[in-house]
Amino acid sequence: MHHLLPLLVAVPLLGAALLVAVGRRLPRAAAEITGFVVSGGTAALAIVLLLGSSPPMVEWVGGWLPVGGESVGIVVIGDGPGLGMAALASLLTLAALAYSWRYFDEPPSGHSGAFTALMLVFQGGMCGFALAGDLFNAFVFFELMSVTAYALTGYRIDEAKAVQGALTFGVVNSLGAYAMLMGIGLLYARTGELAMTKIGRGLDTAAGHGGPDALVLASFVLVMTGLLVKAAAVPFHFWLPDAHAVAPTPVCMLLSGVMVELGVFGVWRVYGTVFAGPGGIPAADLTRALVTLGTLTAATGAVMCWYQRHIKRLLAYSTVAHTGLFLVGIGVLTPEGDDGVALYILGHAGVKAALFACTGVLLDRYGSVDEHALHGRARELRAVAVMFAVSALGLAGMPPFGSGLGKAVTEEAVGGPLTVVFVAASAITAGAALRVTARVFLGMGPRPEDADSDLETSGSEEEPETRGLLRRIPDTMRTVPAVLLAGALAVGVFPGFGGLVARSVNEAGSGGAHVFVHWTLHGVVLGVASTVLAVALAGLAVTRPHWTAAPDWARPLRRLQSGHVGDYVAWLLVGATVLGALTLPGVLGA
């Protein structure tokens, strides 16, 4: 079965090439059916390979096998985590294509299938990054994924805001990619290798008993900077809200549902295979760096999420907050933490994609994603209201959602004061989403004042993604979020699924450690506590609208999201410096 691994990348790319070649001659329905079949077939193949991935599969693309232990070929690794992320990327791409079925604004004349082709290239890039066994080709797929995401973010090129958001996305992520490439160059100069496992062994051999040096630290900081930019960790995160505000809804489903999580996956994969040995970065320094940045990311994302009125920006900041929780979970470097984050990512992908799908319904029905302007206008959308509210509860980690199970397992792993961070961040972000539910779909509370509209875009002047405002919501736009929620729920309730995920993750990253993943009384209590706190916060915000007005201490934090790409570049440099400072003690000690 290992010979089928390259097809997870090749099939979407060939499908995209087909649409580019013959798309002008195809009616739109045929182009969309082609994309749906290609994406669905890739998702099915990923799942089949995932079920047969023990032990992990290795394939040298094109038959370029190593000779004497050396090779110039491309190696792909089909282990549980890699295939799991490929399956998640493929399934969410399928969901996004189904959501946009026949509703999305017709592309320019003569370019039928352009949007579908870009989505397939995006899928191929994400699958390639998840499966890459060497750092250089991980970078290649990283860039393929990024370049396609730029184009998708600015797909509505006739709108100035879309072009600006895509430009910001492109500049910041390109600088992150350049940093990653320079780090790979340093590692190649030291070891003469590009395969991740061989780089790790090379660093250990070169270090001897001396431990890491300045070159190893520099390469670590540069590679991790590129991955943390993609993960939207603070202070590398500024591109994400600006991109989400302008990107089409199906694209937002992928950006927050899987692309950001691939950045977290990259941090886990690269550290575990390249820098975890005696010649790499000491575990204590990695923990210090990730827990510090993760906590800062969770706190910043939660605060910024609470004070948003632009619903897509609100959801983008909730993604930032949960990215922080993922980083804390993998930062403690325990099998339980890894397993919990894996389940958390799966559950979060479902509920977050469902939230964006419901927000897209609001945009195309009312031409606005402004929480204030939509006050009480969506009472008629009862099914959408239920799905939005249930998704918000899943965001809080309410049992028995998969996000709740992942959150519970991760909280057990991190323990102590860090548990407070998980409860607070999940409750605040979910409370903000529940507040939107109460105001927009139920019309609860007085209409909030617009005192802070000068700080950020409000979302009241957004253009619908259809030719005109929808009078009737297409069935696909209702069905897709329902299916996504069902998937997020299945992660938490399907018997044995948690154990299967834990076994796959631990075989790849924890030496086959045996972890019994299940619901515990402690986890249920904390999940219920987060949910109750989220409901209470939403109730207070609805009855006391001044709670959502940014206090003086929060206004400088909001002004950092300036929209000026030069500011974001400066913060990227600050972040790289901070990351280096947090890991420097291990090098000095060596």
C-alpha positions as CSV (number, residue, x, y, z in Angstrom):
1,M,0.0,0.0,0.0
2,H,3.0,2.3,0.5
3,H,3.2,2.8,-3.3
4,L,-0.1,4.7,-3.1
5,L,1.2,7.4,-0.8
6,P,2.3,9.8,-3.6
7,L,-1.2,9.7,-5.0
8,L,-2.4,11.8,-2.1
9,V,-0.4,14.7,-3.6
10,A,-0.5,13.7,-7.2
11,V,-4.3,13.2,-7.6
12,P,-5.4,16.7,-6.4
13,L,-2.6,18.3,-8.5
14,L,-3.5,16.4,-11.6
15,G,-7.2,17.2,-11.0
16,A,-6.3,20.9,-10.8
17,A,-4.2,20.6,-14.0
18,L,-7.1,19.0,-15.8
19,L,-9.5,21.8,-14.8
20,V,-6.9,24.4,-15.9
21,A,-6.5,22.7,-19.3
22,V,-10.1,22.1,-20.2
23,G,-12.0,24.3,-17.7
24,R,-12.8,26.8,-20.4
25,R,-14.7,24.2,-22.3
26,L,-16.6,22.8,-19.4
27,P,-19.8,24.0,-17.9
28,R,-19.5,25.1,-14.3
29,A,-21.5,22.1,-13.0
30,A,-19.0,19.7,-14.7
31,A,-16.0,21.5,-13.3
32,E,-17.4,21.4,-9.8
33,I,-18.3,17.7,-10.1
34,T,-14.8,17.0,-11.2
35,G,-13.4,18.8,-8.2
36,F,-15.8,17.0,-5.9
37,V,-14.8,13.6,-7.3
38,V,-11.1,14.3,-7.1
39,S,-11.2,15.7,-3.6
40,G,-13.5,12.9,-2.3
41,G,-11.4,10.2,-3.9
42,T,-8.3,11.6,-2.3
43,A,-10.0,11.7,1.1
44,A,-11.1,8.1,0.7
45,L,-7.6,7.0,-0.2
46,A,-6.1,8.9,2.8
47,I,-8.6,7.1,5.1
48,V,-7.8,3.7,3.6
49,L,-4.0,4.3,4.0
50,L,-4.5,5.6,7.5
51,L,-6.3,2.4,8.6
52,G,-3.4,0.4,7.2
53,S,-0.5,2.7,8.4
54,S,0.8,0.5,11.2
55,P,3.8,0.2,11.0
56,P,4.4,3.5,9.3
57,M,4.9,3.3,5.5
58,V,7.8,4.9,3.6
59,E,7.9,5.5,-0.1
60,W,10.6,7.0,-2.3
61,V,8.8,8.8,-5.0
62,G,9.6,7.7,-8.6
63,G,11.6,4.7,-7.4
64,W,14.7,6.8,-6.4
65,L,15.7,4.4,-3.7
66,P,18.8,5.1,-1.4
67,V,22.1,3.6,-2.5
68,G,24.5,3.0,0.3
69,G,22.2,5.0,2.7
70,E,22.2,8.0,0.4
71,S,19.6,9.3,-1.9
72,V,18.5,12.4,-3.9
73,G,14.9,11.2,-4.1
74,I,11.8,12.5,-2.4
75,V,10.7,10.5,0.6
76,V,7.1,10.5,2.0
77,I,6.2,9.1,5.3
78,G,2.8,7.5,5.9
79,D,2.5,7.3,9.7
80,G,-0.6,8.0,11.8
81,P,-0.2,11.7,12.4
82,G,0.8,12.5,8.8
83,L,-1.9,10.5,7.2
84,G,-4.4,11.8,9.8
85,M,-3.6,15.4,8.8
86,A,-3.8,14.5,5.1
87,A,-7.2,12.9,5.7
88,L,-8.4,16.0,7.7
89,A,-7.2,18.3,4.9
90,S,-8.9,16.3,2.3
91,L,-12.2,15.9,4.1
92,L,-12.4,19.6,4.9
93,T,-11.6,20.5,1.3
94,L,-14.4,18.2,0.3
95,A,-16.7,19.9,2.7
96,A,-15.6,23.4,1.5
97,L,-16.3,22.3,-2.1
98,A,-19.7,20.9,-1.2
99,Y,-20.5,24.1,0.7
100,S,-19.7,26.2,-2.3
101,W,-21.6,23.9,-4.7
102,R,-23.4,26.1,-7.3
103,Y,-23.8,29.0,-4.9
104,F,-20.3,30.7,-5.1
105,D,-20.2,33.7,-7.4
106,E,-19.4,32.7,-10.9
107,P,-15.8,33.2,-11.8
108,P,-14.9,35.5,-14.7
109,S,-16.1,34.4,-18.1
110,G,-13.8,31.8,-19.7
111,H,-12.4,30.6,-16.4
112,S,-14.9,28.0,-15.2
113,G,-13.3,25.8,-12.6
114,A,-10.6,28.3,-11.5
115,F,-11.8,28.3,-7.9
116,T,-12.1,24.5,-7.8
117,A,-8.7,24.1,-9.3
118,L,-7.1,26.4,-6.7
119,M,-8.8,24.5,-3.9
120,L,-7.4,21.2,-5.3
121,V,-3.9,22.7,-5.4
122,F,-4.3,23.8,-1.9
123,Q,-5.4,20.3,-0.9
124,G,-2.4,18.8,-2.6
125,G,0.0,21.2,-0.9
126,M,-1.4,20.4,2.5
127,C,-1.2,16.7,2.0
128,G,2.3,17.0,0.7
129,F,3.4,19.0,3.8
130,A,1.8,16.4,6.1
131,L,3.6,13.5,4.5
132,A,7.0,15.0,3.7
133,G,9.9,13.1,5.1
134,D,12.6,15.6,4.4
135,L,12.8,19.3,5.3
136,F,13.4,20.7,1.9
137,N,10.3,19.1,0.3
138,A,8.3,20.1,3.4
139,F,9.3,23.6,2.6
140,V,8.3,23.1,-1.1
141,F,4.8,22.0,-0.1
142,F,4.7,24.7,2.6
143,E,5.2,27.2,-0.2
144,L,2.7,25.6,-2.6
145,M,0.2,25.6,0.2
146,S,0.9,29.3,1.0
147,V,0.9,30.6,-2.6
148,T,-2.4,29.0,-3.3
149,A,-3.8,30.3,0.0
150,Y,-2.7,33.8,-1.1
151,A,-4.7,33.5,-4.3
152,L,-7.7,32.1,-2.6
153,T,-7.7,34.8,0.0
154,G,-7.7,37.5,-2.7
155,Y,-10.0,35.6,-5.0
156,R,-12.4,38.4,-5.2
157,I,-9.8,40.6,-6.8
158,D,-12.2,43.4,-7.7
159,E,-12.4,44.3,-4.0
160,A,-9.6,46.4,-2.6
161,K,-9.9,44.9,0.9
162,A,-9.4,41.4,-0.5
163,V,-6.3,42.4,-2.3
164,Q,-4.9,44.1,0.8
165,G,-5.7,41.1,3.0
166,A,-4.1,38.7,0.5
167,L,-1.0,41.0,0.2
168,T,-0.6,41.0,4.0
169,F,-1.0,37.3,4.1
170,G,1.5,36.9,1.3
171,V,4.2,39.2,2.7
172,V,4.2,37.8,6.2
173,N,4.0,34.2,5.3
174,S,6.7,34.6,2.6
175,L,9.1,36.1,5.2
176,G,8.3,33.1,7.4
177,A,9.0,30.8,4.5
178,Y,12.4,32.6,3.8
179,A,13.3,32.1,7.5
180,M,12.5,28.5,7.3
181,L,14.6,28.0,4.1
182,M,17.6,29.7,5.7
183,G,17.2,27.4,8.7
184,I,17.2,24.4,6.4
185,G,20.3,25.8,4.7
186,L,22.1,25.9,8.0
187,L,21.1,22.4,8.9
188,Y,22.3,21.2,5.5
189,A,25.6,22.9,5.9
190,R,26.1,21.2,9.3
191,T,24.9,17.7,8.4
192,G,24.9,17.4,4.6
193,E,21.4,15.9,4.9
194,L,17.8,16.9,4.2
195,A,15.8,13.9,5.5
196,M,14.5,14.9,8.9
197,T,15.6,11.7,10.7
198,K,19.1,11.9,9.2
199,I,19.5,15.5,10.1
200,G,18.6,14.6,13.7
201,R,21.3,11.9,13.7
202,G,23.7,14.2,12.0
203,L,23.3,16.9,14.7
204,D,23.8,14.3,17.4
205,T,27.0,13.0,15.8
206,A,28.4,16.5,15.2
207,A,27.7,17.6,18.7
208,G,29.3,14.7,20.4
209,H,29.2,15.4,24.1
210,G,29.2,19.2,23.7
211,G,25.5,19.7,23.0
212,P,24.0,22.3,20.7
213,D,25.8,25.4,19.6
214,A,24.9,28.8,18.1
215,L,24.3,27.3,14.6
216,V,21.9,24.8,15.9
217,L,20.0,27.5,17.8
218,A,19.9,29.7,14.8
219,S,18.6,27.0,12.6
220,F,16.0,26.0,15.2
221,V,14.7,29.6,15.5
222,L,14.6,30.1,11.8
223,V,12.7,26.9,11.0
224,M,10.3,27.3,13.9
225,T,9.7,31.0,13.0
226,G,8.4,29.8,9.6
227,L,6.1,27.2,11.2
228,L,4.8,29.5,13.9
229,V,3.9,32.1,11.3
230,K,1.8,29.5,9.6
231,A,0.3,28.5,13.0
232,A,-0.6,32.1,13.7
233,A,1.1,32.1,17.1
234,V,1.6,35.5,18.9
235,P,3.3,37.7,17.8
236,F,3.3,36.1,14.3
237,H,-0.5,36.1,14.1
238,F,-1.5,39.5,12.7
239,W,-2.0,38.2,9.1
240,L,-4.7,35.7,10.2
241,P,-7.6,38.1,11.2
242,D,-7.0,40.3,8.2
243,A,-7.0,37.3,5.8
244,H,-10.1,35.8,7.4
245,A,-12.0,39.1,7.1
246,V,-11.7,39.1,3.3
247,A,-11.3,35.4,2.3
248,P,-14.3,33.6,0.8
249,T,-16.1,31.5,3.4
250,P,-15.0,28.1,2.0
251,V,-11.4,29.3,2.2
252,C,-11.9,30.4,5.8
253,M,-13.1,26.9,6.6
254,L,-9.7,25.5,5.5
255,L,-7.5,28.3,6.9
256,S,-8.8,27.9,10.4
257,G,-9.8,24.2,10.2
258,V,-6.6,22.7,9.0
259,M,-3.9,25.1,7.6
260,V,-3.1,26.7,10.9
261,E,-3.1,23.3,12.6
262,L,-0.6,22.1,10.0
263,G,1.8,24.8,11.4
264,V,1.4,23.2,14.9
265,F,1.8,19.8,13.4
266,G,5.0,21.0,11.7
267,V,6.4,22.2,15.1
268,W,5.7,18.8,16.6
269,R,7.1,16.9,13.7
270,V,10.3,18.9,13.2
271,Y,11.2,19.1,16.9
272,G,10.6,15.4,17.4
273,T,12.6,14.2,14.4
274,V,15.3,16.9,14.0
275,F,16.0,18.7,17.3
276,A,15.0,16.3,20.1
277,G,18.3,14.5,20.4
278,P,21.4,15.5,22.4
279,G,22.7,17.6,19.5
280,G,19.4,19.6,19.3
281,I,17.5,21.8,21.6
282,P,17.1,20.6,25.2
283,A,13.6,19.6,26.2
284,A,13.4,22.1,29.0
285,D,14.1,25.0,26.6
286,L,11.6,23.8,24.1
287,T,9.0,23.5,26.8
288,R,9.8,27.0,28.1
289,A,9.5,28.5,24.6
290,L,6.3,26.7,23.5
291,V,4.5,27.1,26.9
292,T,5.4,30.8,27.1
293,L,4.4,31.5,23.5
294,G,1.3,29.3,23.8
295,T,0.0,31.0,26.9
296,L,0.6,34.4,25.4
297,T,-1.2,33.3,22.2
298,A,-4.2,31.9,24.1
299,A,-4.6,35.0,26.2
300,T,-4.2,37.5,23.4
301,G,-6.5,35.5,21.1
302,A,-9.2,35.2,23.7
303,V,-9.1,38.9,24.7
304,M,-9.2,40.0,21.0
305,C,-11.9,37.6,20.2
306,W,-14.2,39.0,22.9
307,Y,-13.9,42.6,21.7
308,Q,-14.8,41.9,18.0
309,R,-18.0,42.7,16.3
310,H,-16.9,41.5,12.9
311,I,-17.9,37.9,13.2
312,K,-15.3,36.4,10.8
313,R,-12.6,38.3,12.8
314,L,-14.1,37.1,16.0
315,L,-13.8,33.5,14.8
316,A,-10.2,34.1,13.5
317,Y,-9.1,35.3,16.9
318,S,-10.7,32.3,18.5
319,T,-8.5,30.2,16.2
320,V,-5.5,32.1,17.5
321,A,-6.5,31.4,21.1
322,H,-6.9,27.7,20.4
323,T,-3.6,27.6,18.6
324,G,-2.0,28.8,21.8
325,L,-3.7,25.8,23.7
326,F,-2.3,23.4,21.1
327,L,1.2,24.8,21.5
328,V,1.0,24.5,25.3
329,G,-0.2,20.9,24.9
330,I,2.7,19.8,22.7
331,G,5.1,21.9,24.6
332,V,4.9,19.8,27.8
333,L,6.5,17.0,25.8
334,T,4.4,14.1,27.1
335,P,2.6,11.4,25.2
336,E,-0.7,12.4,26.9
337,G,-0.2,16.0,25.7
338,D,0.4,14.9,22.1
339,D,-2.6,12.6,22.1
340,G,-4.8,15.3,23.6
341,V,-3.8,17.9,21.1
342,A,-4.4,15.5,18.2
343,L,-8.0,14.9,19.4
344,Y,-8.4,18.6,20.1
345,I,-7.4,19.5,16.6
346,L,-9.8,17.0,15.1
347,G,-12.7,18.3,17.2
348,H,-11.8,21.9,16.7
349,A,-11.6,21.5,12.9
350,G,-15.2,20.4,12.8
351,V,-16.8,23.0,15.1
352,K,-14.7,25.9,13.7
353,A,-15.4,25.0,10.0
354,A,-19.1,24.8,11.0
355,L,-19.0,28.2,12.6
356,F,-17.5,29.7,9.4
357,A,-20.1,27.9,7.3
358,C,-22.9,29.4,9.4
359,T,-21.3,32.8,9.2
360,G,-21.2,32.5,5.4
361,V,-25.0,32.0,5.5
362,L,-25.4,35.3,7.3
363,L,-23.1,37.1,4.8
364,D,-25.0,35.8,1.7
365,R,-28.4,36.3,3.2
366,Y,-28.0,39.7,4.7
367,G,-24.8,41.2,3.2
368,S,-23.2,41.7,6.6
369,V,-21.1,39.9,9.2
370,D,-21.5,42.8,11.7
371,E,-22.8,41.5,15.1
372,H,-24.3,44.9,15.8
373,A,-26.0,45.5,12.4
374,L,-27.4,42.0,12.4
375,H,-29.0,42.3,15.8
376,G,-32.2,40.2,15.7
377,R,-32.3,40.0,11.9
378,A,-31.6,36.2,11.6
379,R,-34.5,35.0,13.7
380,E,-35.9,33.2,10.6
381,L,-32.7,31.0,10.3
382,R,-33.6,28.6,13.1
383,A,-31.6,25.7,11.9
384,V,-28.5,27.9,11.4
385,A,-29.0,29.3,14.9
386,V,-29.0,25.9,16.4
387,M,-25.9,24.9,14.6
388,F,-24.1,28.1,15.5
389,A,-25.0,27.7,19.2
390,V,-24.0,24.0,19.2
391,S,-20.7,24.8,17.5
392,A,-20.0,27.5,20.1
393,L,-20.6,24.9,22.9
394,G,-18.2,22.5,21.1
395,L,-15.7,25.4,21.0
396,A,-16.0,25.6,24.8
397,G,-15.0,21.9,25.1
398,M,-18.5,20.7,26.2
399,P,-18.7,16.9,26.6
400,P,-19.1,14.8,24.6
401,F,-17.6,16.7,21.6
402,G,-14.2,15.6,20.3
403,S,-12.9,19.1,21.2
404,G,-14.0,18.4,24.7
405,L,-12.2,15.0,24.9
406,G,-9.0,16.5,23.4
407,K,-9.2,19.4,25.8
408,A,-9.7,17.1,28.8
409,V,-6.8,14.8,27.9
410,T,-4.5,17.8,27.3
411,E,-5.6,19.5,30.6
412,E,-4.6,16.3,32.4
413,A,-1.2,16.4,30.7
414,V,-0.4,20.0,31.4
415,G,-1.9,20.1,34.9
416,G,-1.5,22.9,37.5
417,P,-2.0,26.6,36.6
418,L,-2.0,25.9,32.9
419,T,-5.4,24.2,33.3
420,V,-6.8,27.7,34.1
421,V,-5.5,28.9,30.7
422,F,-7.4,26.1,28.9
423,V,-10.7,26.8,30.8
424,A,-10.4,30.6,30.5
425,A,-9.5,30.7,26.8
426,S,-12.1,28.1,25.7
427,A,-14.8,29.8,27.8
428,I,-14.1,33.3,26.5
429,T,-14.0,32.4,22.8
430,A,-17.1,30.2,23.1
431,G,-18.8,33.0,25.1
432,A,-18.2,35.4,22.3
433,A,-19.7,33.0,19.8
434,L,-22.7,32.4,22.1
435,R,-23.1,36.1,22.4
436,V,-23.4,36.4,18.6
437,T,-26.0,33.6,18.7
438,A,-28.1,35.4,21.3
439,R,-27.9,38.8,19.6
440,V,-28.0,37.9,15.9
441,F,-30.3,34.9,15.9
442,L,-32.5,35.6,18.9
443,G,-32.4,39.4,19.1
444,M,-31.7,39.3,22.8
445,G,-30.6,42.5,24.7
446,P,-30.4,46.0,23.5
447,R,-28.6,46.9,20.3
448,P,-24.9,47.6,21.2
449,E,-23.5,51.0,20.5
450,D,-20.8,51.5,17.9
451,A,-18.3,53.4,20.0
452,D,-15.3,51.2,19.0
453,S,-16.0,51.0,15.3
454,D,-13.0,53.2,14.6
455,L,-10.6,50.5,15.8
456,E,-11.4,47.7,13.4
457,T,-13.7,47.0,10.4
458,S,-17.2,46.3,11.5
459,G,-18.3,43.8,8.9
460,S,-21.4,45.8,8.0
461,E,-20.2,46.7,4.5
462,E,-19.2,43.3,3.3
463,E,-20.3,42.1,-0.2
464,P,-22.1,38.8,-0.4
465,E,-20.3,35.9,-2.2
466,T,-23.3,35.3,-4.4
467,R,-24.7,37.3,-7.3
468,G,-27.2,38.9,-5.0
469,L,-28.6,38.4,-1.5
470,L,-30.0,34.9,-1.0
471,R,-33.7,34.6,-0.5
472,R,-33.4,30.9,0.1
473,I,-30.4,29.2,1.7
474,P,-29.2,26.3,-0.5
475,D,-29.4,22.9,1.1
476,T,-25.7,22.4,0.8
477,M,-25.0,25.4,3.0
478,R,-27.2,23.9,5.7
479,T,-26.1,20.3,5.3
480,V,-22.3,20.9,5.4
481,P,-22.1,22.5,8.9
482,A,-24.5,19.8,10.2
483,V,-22.2,17.1,8.9
484,L,-19.1,18.8,10.3
485,L,-20.7,19.0,13.7
486,A,-21.6,15.3,13.5
487,G,-18.0,14.6,12.8
488,A,-16.8,16.7,15.7
489,L,-19.2,14.8,18.0
490,A,-18.2,11.4,16.6
491,V,-14.5,12.1,17.6
492,G,-15.7,12.3,21.3
493,V,-18.2,9.5,21.4
494,F,-17.2,6.8,18.8
495,P,-15.9,3.8,20.9
496,G,-12.2,3.3,20.6
497,F,-11.5,6.3,18.4
498,G,-9.5,8.1,21.0
499,G,-7.4,5.1,21.7
500,L,-6.8,4.6,17.9
501,V,-5.6,8.2,17.6
502,A,-3.4,7.9,20.7
503,R,-1.8,4.7,19.4
504,S,-1.1,6.2,16.0
505,V,0.4,9.4,17.5
506,N,2.5,7.6,20.0
507,E,3.9,5.1,17.5
508,A,5.2,8.1,15.5
509,G,6.4,10.4,18.2
510,S,6.6,8.8,21.6
511,G,8.3,5.4,21.1
512,G,5.1,3.4,21.2
513,A,4.1,4.7,24.7
514,H,0.7,3.2,25.8
515,V,-1.8,5.9,26.8
516,F,-5.4,5.1,27.7
517,V,-7.4,7.9,26.3
518,H,-10.9,8.2,27.7
519,W,-13.3,10.6,29.4
520,T,-12.5,11.1,33.1
521,L,-14.5,12.8,35.9
522,H,-11.9,15.5,36.1
523,G,-12.1,16.2,32.3
524,V,-15.9,16.2,32.3
525,V,-16.0,18.6,35.2
526,L,-13.6,21.0,33.5
527,G,-15.5,20.7,30.2
528,V,-18.8,21.5,31.9
529,A,-17.1,24.4,33.8
530,S,-15.8,25.9,30.6
531,T,-19.3,25.6,29.0
532,V,-21.1,27.1,32.0
533,L,-18.6,30.0,32.1
534,A,-19.1,30.6,28.4
535,V,-22.9,30.7,28.8
536,A,-22.5,33.1,31.8
537,L,-20.2,35.4,29.9
538,A,-22.6,35.5,26.9
539,G,-25.5,36.2,29.2
540,L,-23.6,39.1,30.9
541,A,-22.6,40.5,27.5
542,V,-26.2,40.5,26.2
543,T,-27.7,42.0,29.3
544,R,-24.8,44.5,29.8
545,P,-23.6,45.6,26.4
546,H,-20.8,47.7,27.8
547,W,-19.0,44.4,28.7
548,T,-18.1,44.1,25.0
549,A,-16.7,47.7,24.8
550,A,-12.9,47.5,25.0
551,P,-11.5,49.0,28.3
552,D,-8.6,51.3,28.2
553,W,-6.1,48.6,28.8
554,A,-7.3,46.6,25.8
555,R,-7.4,49.4,23.3
556,P,-3.6,49.4,22.7
557,L,-3.7,45.7,22.1
558,R,-6.4,46.2,19.5
559,R,-4.5,49.0,17.8
560,L,-1.6,46.5,17.2
561,Q,-3.8,45.0,14.5
562,S,-3.1,48.0,12.4
563,G,-3.5,46.6,8.9
564,H,0.0,47.9,8.0
565,V,2.2,45.1,6.7
566,G,5.4,46.9,7.9
567,D,4.1,46.7,11.5
568,Y,3.5,43.0,11.1
569,V,6.9,42.4,9.7
570,A,8.5,44.2,12.6
571,W,6.5,41.9,15.0
572,L,7.7,38.9,13.1
573,L,11.3,39.9,13.9
574,V,10.4,40.6,17.5
575,G,8.9,37.1,17.7
576,A,11.9,35.4,16.2
577,T,14.1,37.3,18.8
578,V,11.9,36.2,21.7
579,L,11.9,32.6,20.5
580,G,15.7,32.7,20.4
581,A,15.9,34.3,23.9
582,L,13.6,31.6,25.3
583,T,15.8,28.8,23.9
584,L,19.2,30.4,24.5
585,P,19.8,29.1,28.0
586,G,20.2,25.5,26.8
587,V,22.9,26.6,24.3
588,L,24.7,28.7,26.9
589,G,24.6,25.8,29.3
590,A,26.1,23.5,26.8
